[in-house]
Amino acid sequence: TLHTLIIADSEVRAERLAQRQNISRKSALAQVSASDRSRRSYLKRYYNINWLDSLLYDLVINTNTIPPECAAELICQATAGIIQAQSGARGL
């Protein structure tokens, strides 16, 4: 399992959401904020963790600087590397 956290500023995420769903930037920002609150609350309540703690993840990608398409490729490469490492370890 590859635990991945993809991050970006709220404004960047809201702008992407607004374009994708054809909604206002203000509405998109409200959705991003609500989603973050919900995720934070759920993980704190049931697992007592801070969901933004980078130590919980194998890979953290900031899409403020890395385009989403490149982020997807990084995830695919990391997954392939894990699979290769695991199958190599089994052959020992």
Secondary structure as UniProt FT lines:
FT   STRAND          4..7
FT   HELIX           10..21
FT   HELIX           25..47
FT   TURN            51..52
FT   HELIX           54..56
FT   STRAND          59..62
FT   TURN            63..65
FT   HELIX           68..90
//
